[in-house]
Amino acid sequence: MQNNCHMSVLIQEQAKHYGDREMLIFQDFNGGEWKKLSWREVAKTVSTVSNALLNLGVKPQENIGIFSQNSVQYIECDFGAWGVRAVTIPFYATSSEQQIQFMINDAKVRFLFVGEQEQYDRARRVVSLCPSLERIIVYDPLVHISSHDPNAIYFSDFLKLGEGLPRQPEVEALQREASYDDIANILYTSGTTGDSKGVILTHGQFHAAFEANGKCVPVDENDRVMNFLPYTHIFERGWAILSLTKGATMIVNTHPQQVQQSMRETHPTCMSSVPRFWEKVYMGVMDKIEHSSAVQRKVFQHALSIGRKHNIEYLSLGKKPPLALHLEYEMINRTIFSLVRKELGLENAHFFPTAGAAVSAHVEEFVHSIGINMIVGYGLTESLATVSCDHLGKPFTVGSVGHPIDSISIRISDEGEILLKGPTITRGYYNRDDMTKQSFTDDGYFRTGDAGYMKDGELFLTERIKDLFKTSNGKYIAPQMIESKLLVDKYIDQIAVIADQRKFVSALIIPVYSLLEEYARANGIAFDSRETLCSDPRIFNMMKERIDTLQQQLAHYEQVKRFTLLPHHLSMERGELTNTLKIRRRVLNENYKAEIDKMYEE
């Protein structure tokens, strides 16, 4: 049963019901054994945080920064701050010094919580450039705090300020005053253009989102929910707190690169993720099958065809599979597919929300075929995540982003842009009245910047309007659509399509170097560096053949005609990627001008 009370008291109210039942499963910052905390234990620490914040002098609706990976302390600080009506501003753990300096100064942050050594060091280096910043509070006890930094303390020492709950009557008075109009978060989105803007999210938006999502997302108290995406990401933030309103147990995964190991060790039933996670799962399984015997390959391909027929051609369309097909699928599901899921740590898989980018039809069909319920959805920070999603057990169309959630109104403009109105939509951008005004129509609909259409009650995305390229021949190209088609290839790790004002489509490709090296050794291709490997014509021809196969269904003018294999990854440090790993195309065009121009030489 859902408890959709005000977030200022959510943990305490749930603790009254669940008591000593486990709430959080986690590791310390340096890894090691998995530990547990009960609802009662977390509620006690949340109250201590609230009291400590009052003793530091935090005022209602004051902005507090959190610059950390996912952690137990992060959750405790969010809810502890809301308990005294403060606003939390999450920073991505990978944010640069320039980014955190801007956010601290824009929001006039006095108190900044940081995770590990990397975050502390970056915060320490910008202190002199941030006049409002008074104190840094460090989560990880292994962080070395500079001896020249008298204003930094460890989280354990911060908690001592609230020991014994000395200000609890004031805390409870503030909670009674808490309003759904109060700001809960300001989420700064770095954006693919580099413009940083703080999206205002109120407690009322969260409340409306939990009510609407609670009707169509069947997470419950029996689920074990893995946190994989950063809490700074609105998708993870909304999903994680929704799970807590339903009484689910949360598994806190601190380091995203270890998520597959974490899944095998903790056996989650649910996890929100971006399509790239499932693309890597798909490539990993297919690579393993490719290296199996001919008989094993044939058996698995047959199993996949049965899974697809049963789950896509019948169940997804709301049809009952024929008995013979159902019995064969059940046998395959109990044998072959159960082994695949066990290898992933998903023996008890319930459902897996997926959003944040376009999902390849290949990948979506594969995940459903092996018996994993992928719930594809669409949303933005400004809509507090979900706008639409598939509904578990209900018909869905591969390629759509599901049915709109309750309470949201969707309108498609004459230009094809998706416009939104409803209680989950932001009231605007922090300190940016000009941008707020530009983002809404005269009658109050939010401009998403995404193009799409409705068909039979489902929403379909076509392209990101701002990302549309126009070739010099006058053809419009949707780069993300092309990229999603090619990213399913096991040799491609990252790809950036180039086409704007150009004669044809080209691409910068970052290959999976380990697999490329393996291919080279197996085929007698000598190399002494990644540069040598990526420039070898035999490697180029192999990649071209694979790319040409994948893009057969694209229109001729959409197909990649030329590409360059880069010997290094795209980088956040060079400004080429946002914190959510989206491509900054303007920066790429500047950084790789020579490589791009070479592809267009006659």
Residue pairs with C-beta under 8 A, 6 or more apart in sequence:
1 246
1 247
2 210
2 214
2 245
2 246
3 10
3 13
3 14
3 17
3 245
3 247
4 207
4 210
4 211
4 214
4 245
5 13
6 175
6 178
6 180
6 203
6 207
7 79
7 82
7 184
7 203
7 206
7 241
8 79
8 82
8 83
8 85
8 174
8 175
8 178
8 203
9 83
9 175
9 178
10 79
10 241
10 244
10 245
11 39
11 42
11 43
11 46
11 79
11 244
12 43
12 46
12 47
14 23
14 39
14 43
14 244
14 245
14 247
15 39
15 40
15 42
15 43
17 39
17 247
18 38
18 39
18 40
18 221
18 247
19 38
19 39
19 40
20 38
20 39
20 40
21 38
21 39
21 249
22 36
22 37
22 38
22 39
22 249
23 37
23 38
23 39
23 41
23 42
23 244
23 249
23 250
24 36
24 37
24 42
24 72
24 75
24 249
24 250
24 251
24 252
25 34
25 35
25 36
25 224
25 249
25 250
25 251
25 252
25 266
26 34
26 35
26 36
26 37
26 71
26 72
26 251
26 252
26 254
27 33
27 34
27 35
27 252
27 254
28 35
29 69
29 71
29 115
29 116
29 139
29 140
29 142
29 254
30 140
30 142
31 255
31 258
34 265
34 266
37 72
42 72
42 75
42 76
45 76
45 80
45 159
46 76
46 79
46 80
46 83
47 80
47 83
47 162
47 165
47 168
47 171
48 80
48 159
48 162
48 163
48 165
49 76
49 77
49 79
49 80
49 81
49 83
49 159
49 162
50 80
50 81
50 83
50 84
50 162
50 167
50 171
51 161
51 162
51 165
51 166
51 167
51 168
51 171
52 80
52 158
52 159
52 160
52 161
52 162
53 64
53 80
53 81
53 84
53 86
53 111
53 162
54 84
54 162
54 167
54 170
54 171
55 161
55 162
55 166
55 167
56 111
56 135
56 161
58 64
58 81
58 84
58 86
58 110
58 111
59 86
60 84
60 85
60 86
60 174
60 177
60 182
61 85
61 86
61 87
61 182
61 183
62 86
62 87
62 110
63 86
63 87
63 88
63 89
63 107
63 108
63 109
63 186
64 77
64 81
64 86
64 87
64 88
64 89
64 109
64 110
64 111
64 112
64 113
65 88
65 89
65 91
65 100
65 103
65 104
65 107
65 109
65 111
65 112
65 113
66 74
66 77
66 78
66 88
66 89
66 90
66 91
66 112
66 113
67 91
67 93
67 95
67 100
67 112
67 113
67 114
67 115
67 119
67 122
67 123
68 74
68 91
68 93
68 113
68 114
68 115
68 116
68 119
68 139
69 93
69 115
69 116
69 230
69 254
69 255
70 227
70 230
70 231
70 236
70 252
70 253
70 254
71 115
71 139
71 252
71 254
72 252
73 113
73 115
73 139
73 155
74 113
74 115
74 139
74 231
75 231
75 250
75 252
77 88
77 113
78 88
78 231
81 87
81 88
82 88
82 178
82 184
82 203
83 171
83 174
83 175
84 171
84 174
85 174
85 175
85 177
85 178
85 182
87 182
87 183
87 184
87 185
87 186
88 184
88 185
89 103
89 107
89 109
89 185
89 186
89 187
89 188
89 198
90 185
90 187
90 230
90 231
90 232
90 237
91 99
91 100
91 103
91 188
91 232
92 99
92 190
92 230
92 232
92 579
92 580
93 115
93 116
93 118
93 119
93 230
93 232
94 572
94 579
95 103
95 122
95 579
96 122
96 572
96 573
97 122
97 125
97 126
99 188
99 190
99 196
99 579
100 122
100 123
100 126
101 126
101 129
101 130
102 196
103 109
103 188
103 196
103 198
104 112
104 126
104 130
104 132
104 133
105 129
105 130
105 131
105 132
106 188
106 198
106 430
106 431
107 186
107 198
107 430
108 132
109 130
109 132
109 133
110 132
110 133
110 134
110 135
111 134
111 135
111 137
112 123
112 133
112 135
112 136
112 137
113 136
113 137
113 138
113 139
113 155
114 120
114 123
114 136
114 137
114 138
114 139
114 143
115 138
115 139
115 140
116 139
116 140
116 142
116 143
117 140
117 142
117 143
117 144
120 136
120 138
120 143
120 145
120 152
123 136
124 136
124 146
124 149
124 152
126 133
127 133
127 136
127 149
127 151
134 151
135 151
135 152
135 153
136 149
136 151
136 152
136 153
137 152
137 153
137 154
137 155
137 158
138 145
138 152
138 153
138 154
138 155
139 155
141 154
141 155
141 156
143 154
145 152
145 153
145 154
146 152
165 171
178 203
179 203
180 202
180 203
180 204
180 207
181 202
181 203
181 204
182 202
182 203
183 200
183 201
183 202
183 203
184 201
184 202
184 203
184 205
184 206
185 201
185 237
186 198
186 199
186 200
186 201
186 430
187 198
187 199
187 201
187 232
187 234
187 237
187 381
188 196
188 197
188 198
188 199
189 196
189 197
189 199
189 381
190 196
190 578
190 579
190 580
191 197
191 578
192 466
192 467
192 578
192 582
192 583
192 584
192 585
193 466
193 584
193 586
194 575
194 584
194 586
194 587
197 429
197 430
197 432
197 435
198 429
198 430
198 431
198 432
199 234
199 381
199 382
199 426
199 429
199 430
200 426
200 427
200 428
200 429
200 430
201 234
201 381
201 384
201 426
202 427
204 423
205 384
205 423
205 424
205 425
205 426
206 238
206 241
206 384
208 384
208 407
208 422
208 423
208 424
209 238
209 242
209 384
209 385
209 386
209 424
210 241
210 242
210 245
211 406
211 407
212 386
212 405
212 406
212 407
212 408
212 424
213 238
213 242
213 386
213 405
214 242
214 245
214 246
215 405
215 406
216 389
216 391
216 403
216 405
216 406
217 242
217 353
217 375
217 389
217 392
218 350
218 351
218 392
219 225
219 242
219 243
219 246
219 248
219 270
219 350
219 351
220 246
220 247
220 248
221 246
221 247
221 248
222 248
222 269
223 243
223 246
223 248
223 249
223 269
223 270
223 350
224 248
224 249
224 251
224 266
224 267
224 268
224 269
224 270
224 348
225 239
225 240
225 243
225 248
225 249
225 250
225 251
225 268
225 269
225 270
225 271
226 251
226 253
226 259
226 262
226 263
226 266
226 268
226 270
226 271
227 236
227 240
227 250
227 251
227 252
227 253
227 271
228 236
228 253
228 256
228 259
228 271
228 272
228 273
228 277
229 235
229 236
229 256
229 272
229 273
229 274
229 356
230 236
230 256
230 579
231 237
231 240
232 579
233 356
233 580
234 379
234 380
234 381
234 384
234 385
235 272
235 274
235 353
235 355
235 356
235 379
235 385
236 272
237 385
238 384
238 385
238 386
239 272
239 353
239 385
240 250
243 250
243 270
244 250
248 270
251 262
251 266
251 268
253 259
253 262
259 277
260 344
260 345
262 345
263 271
263 344
263 345
263 346
264 343
264 344
264 345
265 345
266 345
267 345
267 346
267 347
267 348
268 345
268 346
269 348
269 349
269 350
270 350
270 351
270 352
270 353
271 352
272 352
272 353
272 354
272 355
273 352
273 353
273 354
274 354
274 355
274 356
274 357
275 354
275 356
275 357
275 358
275 359
275 360
275 363
275 484
276 357
276 487
276 581
277 354
278 354
278 359
278 363
278 367
278 374
279 360
279 363
279 487
279 488
281 344
281 367
282 362
282 363
282 366
282 367
282 488
283 488
283 489
283 490
285 340
285 366
285 370
286 490
287 490
287 515
289 296
289 297
289 300
289 301
290 297
292 300
299 336
300 336
303 332
303 336
303 337
304 366
304 369
304 370
306 325
306 328
306 329
306 332
307 329
307 332
307 333
307 337
307 368
307 369
307 370
307 371
308 365
308 368
308 369
309 321
309 325
310 321
310 325
310 326
310 329
311 329
311 368
311 369
311 371
312 365
312 368
312 369
312 398
313 319
314 320
314 321
314 325
315 321
316 368
316 395
316 396
316 397
316 398
317 395
318 394
318 395
321 329
333 371
337 370
337 371
338 347
338 371
340 370
341 347
341 349
341 370
341 371
341 372
346 372
349 371
349 372
349 373
350 373
351 373
351 374
351 375
351 392
352 367
352 372
352 373
352 374
352 375
353 375
353 377
353 389
354 374
354 375
354 376
354 377
355 376
355 377
355 378
355 379
355 385
355 386
355 389
355 401
356 580
357 480
357 484
357 582
358 461
358 480
358 481
358 484
359 374
359 376
359 484
360 484
360 485
360 487
360 488
361 398
361 399
362 488
363 488
364 374
364 376
364 398
364 399
365 398
367 374
368 374
368 398
373 392
374 390
375 389
375 390
375 391
375 392
375 402
376 389
376 390
376 396
376 400
376 401
376 402
377 386
377 387
377 388
377 389
377 390
377 401
377 402
378 386
378 387
378 388
378 389
378 401
378 402
378 450
378 459
378 461
379 385
379 386
379 387
379 388
380 387
380 448
381 426
382 425
382 426
382 439
382 446
382 448
383 408
383 420
383 424
383 425
383 426
383 446
383 448
384 424
384 425
384 426
386 405
386 424
387 401
387 404
387 405
387 408
387 410
387 418
387 420
387 459
388 401
388 402
388 403
388 404
388 405
388 408
388 410
388 458
388 459
389 401
389 402
389 403
389 405
390 396
390 400
390 402
390 403
391 402
391 403
394 403
396 402
396 458
397 455
397 456
397 458
399 460
400 455
400 458
400 459
400 460
401 452
401 458
401 459
401 460
401 461
402 458
402 459
403 457
403 458
403 459
404 410
404 459
405 424
407 422
407 423
407 424
408 420
408 421
408 422
408 424
408 425
409 420
409 421
409 422
409 445
410 418
410 419
410 420
410 454
410 459
411 418
411 419
411 420
411 421
411 445
412 418
412 419
412 452
412 453
412 454
413 419
415 451
415 465
416 451
416 452
416 453
416 462
416 465
417 447
417 448
417 449
417 450
417 451
417 465
418 448
418 450
418 451
418 452
418 459
418 461
419 441
419 445
419 446
419 447
419 448
420 445
420 446
420 448
421 444
421 445
421 446
425 446
426 446
427 436
428 435
428 436
428 439
429 435
429 436
429 439
438 447
439 446
439 447
440 446
440 447
441 447
449 464
449 465
449 466
450 461
450 463
450 464
450 465
451 461
451 462
451 463
451 464
451 465
451 468
452 459
452 460
452 461
452 462
453 459
453 460
453 462
454 460
462 478
462 481
463 478
463 480
463 481
464 478
464 480
467 478
467 479
467 480
467 585
468 476
468 477
468 478
469 476
469 477
469 478
469 479
469 497
469 499
469 500
469 501
470 476
470 477
470 500
470 501
471 477
471 499
471 500
471 501
471 502
471 503
471 504
471 505
471 557
472 501
472 502
472 503
473 503
473 557
475 557
475 558
477 497
477 499
477 500
477 505
477 557
477 558
479 496
479 497
479 499
479 585
482 497
482 505
482 507
482 551
482 554
482 558
482 560
483 495
483 496
483 497
485 550
485 551
485 554
486 492
486 495
486 507
486 547
486 550
486 551
486 560
487 495
488 550
489 546
489 547
489 550
490 512
490 515
491 511
491 512
491 515
491 516
491 519
491 543
491 546
492 509
492 510
492 511
492 512
493 510
493 511
493 512
493 513
493 569
494 509
494 510
494 569
494 570
495 507
495 508
495 509
495 510
496 507
496 508
496 570
496 583
496 585
496 588
497 505
497 506
497 507
497 560
498 505
498 506
498 507
498 508
498 589
498 596
498 599
499 505
499 506
500 585
502 600
503 600
504 557
504 561
504 562
505 557
505 558
505 559
505 560
505 561
506 560
506 561
506 562
506 563
506 564
506 596
506 599
506 600
507 560
507 562
507 563
507 564
508 563
508 564
508 566
508 588
508 592
508 595
508 596
509 543
509 563
509 564
509 565
509 566
510 565
510 566
510 568
510 569
510 570
511 534
511 543
511 565
513 530
513 533
516 533
516 534
516 539
517 527
517 533
519 525
519 539
519 542
520 526
520 527
520 533
520 536
520 539
523 538
525 533
525 536
525 538
525 539
527 533
527 536
529 567
530 567
530 568
531 567
533 539
533 567
534 565
534 566
534 567
535 565
539 565
540 565
543 563
543 565
544 563
547 560
547 563
548 559
551 558
551 559
551 560
562 599
562 600
563 599
564 592
564 595
564 596
564 598
564 599
566 592
566 595
570 576
570 577
570 583
570 588
571 577
572 578
572 579
574 587
574 591
575 584
575 587
575 591
576 583
576 584
576 587
576 588
576 591
577 583
577 584
578 584
589 596
